[in-house]
Amino acid sequence: MQFVFRVIHKRLLAQRLILPSQVHVPPSLPTDEELALVHCPEYLAAFSSCTLDDQRVRRIGFGAVTRTPTLVDRTKFEVAGTQIGFGAVTRTPTLVDRTKSEVAGTLLTAQLALQHGLAVSTAGGTHHAFADAGSGFCILNDLAYSAHWLLAHGGLQRVLILDLDVHQGDGTAAMCANSPGIFTLSVHAASNFPARKQTSSLDVPLPDGLQDDAYLAAVAEVLPGVLSSFRPQLVLYDAGVDIHVDDELGRLAVSDAGLMRRELLVLDTCLGASVPVAGYVGGGYAKDLAVLAERHMALHRAALRMWADHGL
């Protein structure tokens, strides 16, 4: 997923699905003091200073990248339309900046959704990060941070985190477990990563190989009830596309058409209940980045349609 963000951005512009004027960039990155709202100060200090211990580096999964200020290989991370290269150029942004940029973008998307009713990012959904450690290619938990920030500073009392990535949002569940103002709903493959699941407000584990109709029925069965009972003022939607039948790390069997049907279902259901939605691309894994980007862009295409249909 780390390489696809810029591809999504470029294809959205090239296909004229969005205009440059519709692209918003966070004005600043969150400080460690601000991130301490949900993350442990010691973990933040170690990450920001590139001194994470070996165990934490292995758990995140990026290897040496996680604690190297300036790398000497040609690996590149790309986020929100900006290429971030890990080369020997001393002015190249670091993984620290890239990670904090994603968090800032997630919060900005949520704020835009509150303002306009609907907003969608080209990144976001780092749901495996815990308060004191990263995991599963996630270093800081953008969803948990944004939800807590909105409760503390954004004037909200209830936020729903809807996680439809194929993997359970374990970090998000753990970091929001003691927050009655946050409801975590995770619909995921039961047998997939992580092996040790956390307890969300509501977990919907699915069997391997589930196809379009059965998958969509599972989502449609639970979402309206949560919206009705919890009455969220905002939905943070992790629209992971690793539910796709051809995803390299997924175990479900949802088609391209099924992905679009899911996005339309989620957005229409939430907006129909008068709840703003902030959408994030979540997980997705494929060698062909153009193909992967198109899967992620089902969210943006659905958002454009729902924007018109709901008169936003």
C-alpha positions in Angstrom: 0.0 0.0 0.0 2.9 2.4 0.7 3.7 3.0 -2.9 0.2 3.5 -4.3 -0.9 6.8 -2.8 0.7 9.0 -5.5 -0.6 6.7 -8.2 -4.2 7.2 -6.9 -3.7 11.0 -6.8 -2.2 11.2 -10.3 -5.0 8.9 -11.8 -7.7 10.9 -10.1 -6.4 14.1 -11.8 -5.6 12.4 -15.1 -9.1 11.0 -15.4 -10.6 14.3 -14.3 -12.4 12.8 -11.4 -11.1 15.6 -9.3 -9.7 19.1 -10.0 -6.4 20.4 -8.5 -8.6 22.9 -6.5 -10.3 20.0 -4.8 -7.0 18.7 -3.4 -6.4 19.8 0.2 -3.0 19.6 2.0 -2.6 19.7 5.8 -1.2 23.0 6.9 1.2 21.3 9.4 2.2 18.0 10.9 1.1 16.9 14.3 3.8 17.3 17.0 4.7 14.5 19.4 3.0 16.4 22.2 -0.2 16.4 20.1 0.1 12.7 19.2 0.5 11.9 22.9 -3.2 12.2 23.0 -3.3 8.5 22.0 0.4 7.4 21.7 2.9 6.8 24.5 5.5 9.7 24.7 8.4 7.2 24.9 7.3 5.5 21.7 6.9 8.8 19.9 10.3 10.0 21.0 12.0 6.8 19.8 10.2 6.9 16.5 10.7 10.6 15.8 14.4 10.3 16.7 14.8 7.2 14.6 16.0 5.1 17.6 13.3 2.4 17.7 14.6 -0.9 19.2 14.9 -4.0 17.0 11.7 -5.6 18.4 9.6 -2.7 17.5 11.1 -2.3 14.1 10.4 -6.0 13.3 6.8 -5.7 14.5 6.2 -2.7 12.2 7.6 -4.7 9.2 9.4 -2.0 7.3 12.8 -3.2 8.4 15.7 -0.6 8.7 13.6 2.0 7.0 11.8 2.6 10.2 14.8 4.0 12.0 17.0 5.4 9.3 16.8 9.2 8.8 18.3 9.1 5.3 18.4 5.8 3.4 20.9 4.8 0.7 18.6 2.6 -1.4 16.1 3.7 -4.0 12.9 2.8 -2.2 10.2 5.4 -2.4 7.1 6.1 -0.3 4.4 8.1 -1.9 1.6 9.9 -0.1 -1.1 12.4 -1.0 0.4 13.1 -4.4 3.9 13.9 -3.1 6.8 11.5 -3.8 9.0 10.9 -0.7 12.2 9.2 -1.7 14.5 7.4 0.7 17.7 8.2 -1.1 21.0 9.8 -0.1 19.8 13.3 -0.8 20.0 15.1 2.5 16.9 17.1 1.9 14.7 14.1 1.2 11.8 13.8 3.7 12.0 11.0 6.2 9.6 8.2 7.1 8.8 10.2 10.2 7.4 13.1 8.1 5.6 10.7 5.8 3.9 9.0 8.7 2.9 12.2 10.4 1.7 13.6 7.1 -0.7 10.7 6.8 -2.1 11.4 10.3 -2.5 15.0 9.4 -4.3 14.2 6.2 -6.7 11.8 8.0 -7.7 14.5 10.5 -8.0 17.1 7.7 -10.3 14.7 5.8 -12.5 14.3 8.9 -12.7 18.1 9.3 -13.6 18.6 5.7 -16.3 15.9 6.0 -17.8 17.7 8.9 -17.8 20.9 6.8 -19.2 19.5 3.6 -20.8 16.2 4.5 -18.3 14.0 2.6 -14.6 14.0 2.1 -12.2 11.3 0.8 -8.4 10.9 1.3 -5.9 9.3 -1.0 -4.3 7.6 2.0 -5.1 6.7 5.6 -6.3 3.7 7.6 -3.2 2.7 9.7 -5.4 0.6 12.0 -2.7 -1.9 13.3 -0.7 0.7 15.2 -1.0 0.5 19.0 -0.4 3.2 21.6 3.2 2.0 22.3 4.1 0.2 19.2 3.5 -0.1 15.4 2.4 -3.3 13.7 1.5 -4.6 10.3 3.1 -1.7 8.3 1.3 0.9 10.6 3.4 3.1 12.8 0.9 5.7 14.1 -2.8 5.1 14.3 -4.4 7.9 12.3 -8.0 6.7 12.9 -7.7 6.5 16.7 -5.9 9.8 16.9 -8.4 11.6 14.7 -11.4 10.2 16.6 -9.9 11.2 20.0 -8.9 14.6 18.7 -12.4 15.3 17.4 -13.8 14.4 20.8 -11.3 16.5 22.7 -11.0 19.5 20.4 -13.6 19.2 17.6 -16.8 19.5 19.6 -18.0 16.0 18.8 -19.4 13.5 21.3 -19.8 10.3 19.1 -17.5 9.1 16.3 -18.0 5.8 14.5 -14.9 4.1 13.1 -16.1 1.7 10.4 -13.3 -0.6 9.4 -14.0 -2.8 6.3 -10.4 -3.7 5.6 -9.9 -7.5 5.3 -7.8 -7.4 8.5 -9.3 -6.6 11.9 -8.5 -3.0 13.1 -6.8 -4.4 16.2 -4.8 -1.3 17.1 -7.8 0.9 16.7 -10.0 -1.4 18.8 -7.4 -1.4 21.6 -6.8 2.4 21.6 -10.5 3.2 21.6 -11.7 0.5 24.0 -12.1 2.9 27.0 -13.6 5.7 25.0 -17.5 5.6 25.2 -17.6 8.3 22.5 -16.0 6.1 19.9 -17.7 3.0 18.4 -15.4 0.6 16.5 -17.0 -1.6 14.0 -14.8 -4.1 12.2 -15.9 -6.5 9.4 -13.0 -8.7 8.5 -11.8 -12.1 7.5 -11.7 -14.2 10.6 -8.6 -16.2 9.7 -6.5 -13.4 8.5 -3.9 -11.2 10.3 -3.7 -10.4 13.2 -3.6 -13.8 14.8 -4.5 -12.3 18.1 -7.6 -10.2 17.6 -8.6 -7.4 19.9 -12.2 -6.6 20.9 -14.0 -3.9 18.9 -17.3 -2.4 19.9 -18.7 -4.8 17.3 -16.7 -7.4 15.4 -18.1 -9.3 12.4 -15.7 -12.1 11.5 -16.2 -13.6 8.0 -15.3 -16.9 6.5 -12.6 -17.2 3.8 -13.8 -17.0 0.2 -16.8 -14.9 0.8 -18.1 -13.4 -2.5 -20.0 -10.2 -3.3 -23.6 -10.9 -2.3 -22.8 -12.6 1.0 -20.1 -10.0 1.9 -22.4 -7.0 1.1 -25.3 -8.7 3.1 -23.0 -8.9 6.1 -22.2 -5.2 5.9 -25.8 -4.2 5.3 -27.0 -6.2 8.2 -24.9 -4.4 10.8 -24.3 -0.8 9.6 -27.8 0.6 9.8 -28.3 -0.7 13.3 -25.1 0.8 14.6 -26.0 4.2 13.0 -29.4 4.1 14.6 -28.3 3.0 18.1 -25.0 4.8 18.5 -26.1 7.9 16.5 -22.6 9.0 15.4 -21.9 12.6 14.4 -19.2 11.4 12.0 -18.1 8.2 10.4 -14.4 7.5 9.8 -14.5 4.9 7.0 -11.5 2.6 6.4 -12.3 1.3 2.9 -9.6 -1.3 2.5 -9.7 -3.1 -0.8 -7.8 -6.2 0.4 -11.2 -7.9 0.4 -10.7 -8.2 -3.4 -10.5 -11.7 -4.8 -7.1 -11.0 -6.4 -5.5 -9.2 -3.4 -2.2 -10.7 -2.4 -2.9 -10.6 1.4 -6.7 -11.0 1.4 -8.8 -14.2 1.9 -12.1 -12.9 0.7 -13.4 -13.0 -2.9 -15.1 -9.7 -3.6 -15.0 -8.6 -7.3 -14.4 -5.1 -8.8 -18.1 -4.7 -9.1 -18.5 -5.8 -5.5 -16.1 -3.1 -4.3 -18.1 -0.4 -6.0 -21.3 -1.8 -4.5 -19.8 -1.7 -1.1 -18.7 1.9 -1.4 -22.1 3.0 -2.6 -23.8 1.0 0.1 -21.7 2.5 2.9 -21.8 6.1 1.7 -25.5 6.0 0.8 -26.4 4.4 4.2 -24.4 6.9 6.2 -25.4 10.0 4.2 -29.0 8.8 4.1 -28.9 8.8 7.9 -27.6 12.4 7.8 -24.1 11.3 9.1 -21.0 12.9 7.5 -18.4 10.5 6.2 -14.6 10.7 5.9 -13.2 8.0 3.7 -9.7 6.4 3.7 -8.2 4.0 1.3 -7.0 1.4 3.8 -5.2 -1.7 2.8 -4.7 -3.2 -0.6 -1.8 -5.3 -2.1 -0.9 -6.0 -5.7 2.2 -5.8 -7.8 0.5 -3.8 -10.5 0.0 -0.4 -8.9 -2.3 0.9 -11.7 -4.7 -2.0 -11.0 -4.4 -1.5 -7.2 -5.1 2.3 -7.6 -8.2 1.6 -9.6 -9.5 -0.6 -6.8 -8.9 2.1 -4.3 -10.5 4.7 -6.6 -13.9 2.9 -6.3 -14.2 4.9 -3.1 -13.6 8.2 -4.9 -15.9 7.3 -7.8 -18.7 6.3 -5.4 -18.1 9.5 -3.4 -18.6 11.6 -6.5 -21.9 9.8 -7.3 -23.1 10.1 -3.7 -22.1 13.8 -3.6 -24.5 14.4 -6.5 -27.3 12.1 -5.3 -27.4 13.6 -1.9 -27.1 17.2 -3.1 -23.9 18.0 -1.1 
